[in-house]
Amino acid sequence: MLDSAERTLAAHEALPIVRRKSRSIAVGSVLVGGDAPISVQSMTNTPTEDVEASVRQIEALEQAGADIVRVSCPSEEATNAFARIVKRVSLPLIADIHFHYKRALEAARGGAAGLRINPGNIGEPSRVREVVKAAQGEGCSIRIGVNAGSLERDLLEKYGEPCPQAMVESALSQSRLLQDCNFDAFKISVKASDVRLAIASYRLLAGACDHPLHLGVTEAGGQMAGSVKSAIGLGALLLEGIGDTLRVSLSADPVEEVRVGFAILQSLKLRSRGVNIVACPSCARQRFDVIDVVRKTEERLEHIREPITVSIIGCVVNGPGEARASDVGVTGGGMHQIYVGGQKDHRFSGGGLVDHIVELVERRAEVLREMRKEQEPSCE
């Protein structure tokens, strides 16, 4: 007989996510595509010319777990500041370029790990070739960023409106131009604010090339609506194995983009980082204030980076089953039953439940940190 944790594992193995095969490129120290983990990106919203504010925001994004950060470079002053920012941070930075191809040349010389260009905005092919030459010379990658809101005029005239065929034709036309320059260190995105258009475009593109794909539902909206749209759009594609890196676009603090990005990946078991709380929505059966305990526990455990699952269930209906599949589990019912490592460990009553959960999680995190240290190769 399989126990609950084994049944859960067996169910996951029966429904594997088979990732689309793509070539691998380097964005600074981060590999994108191939067998590399799906990376999470965000973008600064500080004025690039304000070096101190931009550095602080990039450091906050790094603390939240971002792998790559994009910085807008709309002017020569911005690219000059970008070069100074690069020297102050450890994350790979991508220079976001629109309209002025010379900004791409300046950013490449300034230490960009990657350049993001939009084929609908960058201009004639000769300018793209100059950008490619600069990227080759400086060892930085490129993202071809197609956007439904800024497609080339000839494609809009041909198709009448933004559609998957137009988006993919734009991307492939641009990719051929890069490949004609003997440049393959690029990834592609075909973003749209319409979730269904974005999904259809990525599906079509995924079958037409083997380049790494950057996922995103662009201009998704505020924190709640944007998170929902991104979870649907990115989740649908990730379930099909499509996607090598992603950005959740929110009209909110960029740190929230990173948190939502990891939450999407964690929900599909594609990456694990930090505490994953499994909690009931609460009902009349609950024996403690689940909503309040979950909220406070989430706030207290934001500093944990080790992958730990915590179940907080207000009654004994589903509580024991969830607890047996968790690192730390709490079930309601008179006196709280506490599970550790999937096994009944002890009972807990009275106040201080959040403090107790936090203490147990921090102990587990310390164990994981020690295990990781033991597995690291010795320099001796």
Secondary structure as the mmCIF struct_conf table of DSSP 4:
data_model
#
loop_
_struct_conf.conf_type_id
_struct_conf.id
_struct_conf.beg_label_comp_id
_struct_conf.beg_label_asym_id
_struct_conf.beg_label_seq_id
_struct_conf.end_label_comp_id
_struct_conf.end_label_asym_id
_struct_conf.end_label_seq_id
HELX_RH_AL_P HELX_RH_AL_P1 SER A 4 ALA A 14
BEND BEND1 LEU A 15 LEU A 15
HELX_LH_PP_P HELX_LH_PP_P1 ARG A 19 LYS A 21
STRN STRN1 ILE A 25 VAL A 27
TURN_TY1_P TURN_TY1_P1 GLY A 28 SER A 29
STRN STRN2 VAL A 30 VAL A 32
BEND BEND2 GLY A 33 GLY A 33
TURN_TY1_P TURN_TY1_P2 GLY A 34 ASP A 35
BEND BEND3 ALA A 36 ALA A 36
HELX_LH_PP_P HELX_LH_PP_P2 PRO A 37 ILE A 38
STRN STRN3 SER A 39 MET A 43
BEND BEND4 THR A 46 THR A 46
TURN_TY1_P TURN_TY1_P3 THR A 48 GLU A 49
HELX_RH_AL_P HELX_RH_AL_P2 VAL A 51 ALA A 64
TURN_TY1_P TURN_TY1_P4 GLY A 65 GLY A 65
BEND BEND5 ASP A 67 ASP A 67
STRN STRN4 ILE A 68 SER A 72
BEND BEND6 SER A 75 SER A 75
HELX_RH_AL_P HELX_RH_AL_P3 GLU A 76 VAL A 86
TURN_TY1_P TURN_TY1_P5 LYS A 87 ARG A 88
BEND BEND7 SER A 90 LEU A 91
STRN STRN5 LEU A 93 ASP A 96
BEND BEND8 PHE A 99 PHE A 99
HELX_RH_AL_P HELX_RH_AL_P4 TYR A 101 ARG A 109
TURN_TY1_P TURN_TY1_P6 GLY A 110 GLY A 111
BEND BEND9 ALA A 113 ALA A 113
STRN STRN6 GLY A 114 ILE A 117
TURN_TY1_P TURN_TY1_P7 PRO A 119 ASN A 121
BEND BEND10 ILE A 122 ILE A 122
BEND BEND11 GLU A 124 GLU A 124
HELX_RH_AL_P HELX_RH_AL_P5 PRO A 125 GLU A 138
TURN_TY1_P TURN_TY1_P8 GLY A 139 GLY A 139
STRN STRN7 SER A 141 ASN A 147
HELX_RH_3T_P HELX_RH_3T_P1 ALA A 148 SER A 150
HELX_RH_AL_P HELX_RH_AL_P6 ARG A 153 TYR A 159
BEND BEND12 GLY A 160 GLU A 161
HELX_RH_AL_P HELX_RH_AL_P7 PRO A 164 ASP A 180
TURN_TY1_P TURN_TY1_P9 CYS A 181 ASN A 182
STRN STRN8 PHE A 186 LYS A 191
STRN STRN9 ALA A 192 ALA A 192
BEND BEND13 SER A 193 ASP A 194
HELX_RH_AL_P HELX_RH_AL_P8 VAL A 195 ALA A 206
TURN_TY1_P TURN_TY1_P10 GLY A 207 ALA A 208
BEND BEND14 HIS A 211 HIS A 211
STRN STRN10 LEU A 213 LEU A 213
STRN STRN11 HIS A 214 LEU A 215
STRN STRN12 VAL A 217 VAL A 217
TURN_TY1_P TURN_TY1_P11 THR A 218 GLU A 219
BEND BEND15 GLY A 222 GLY A 222
HELX_RH_AL_P HELX_RH_AL_P9 GLN A 223 LEU A 239
TURN_TY1_P TURN_TY1_P12 GLU A 240 GLY A 241
BEND BEND16 ASP A 244 ASP A 244
STRN STRN13 THR A 245 ARG A 247
BEND BEND17 SER A 251 ALA A 252
HELX_RH_AL_P HELX_RH_AL_P10 PRO A 254 SER A 267
TURN_TY1_P TURN_TY1_P13 LEU A 268 LYS A 269
BEND BEND18 LEU A 270 LEU A 270
BEND BEND19 GLY A 274 GLY A 274
STRN STRN14 VAL A 275 ALA A 279
TURN_TY1_P TURN_TY1_P14 ALA A 284 ARG A 285
BEND BEND20 ARG A 287 PHE A 288
HELX_RH_AL_P HELX_RH_AL_P11 VAL A 290 ARG A 300
TURN_TY1_P TURN_TY1_P15 LEU A 301 HIS A 303
BEND BEND21 GLU A 306 GLU A 306
STRN STRN15 ILE A 308 ILE A 313
BEND BEND22 GLY A 314 CYS A 315
TURN_TY1_P TURN_TY1_P16 VAL A 316 ASN A 318
HELX_RH_AL_P HELX_RH_AL_P12 GLY A 319 ARG A 324
TURN_TY1_P TURN_TY1_P17 ALA A 325 ALA A 325
BEND BEND23 SER A 326 ASP A 327
STRN STRN16 VAL A 328 THR A 331
BEND BEND24 GLY A 333 MET A 335
STRN STRN17 HIS A 336 VAL A 340
TURN_TY1_P TURN_TY1_P18 GLY A 341 GLY A 342
STRN STRN18 GLN A 343 PHE A 348
BEND BEND25 GLY A 350 GLY A 351
HELX_RH_AL_P HELX_RH_AL_P13 LEU A 353 GLN A 375
BEND BEND26 GLU A 376 GLU A 376
HELX_LH_PP_P HELX_LH_PP_P3 PRO A 377 SER A 378
#
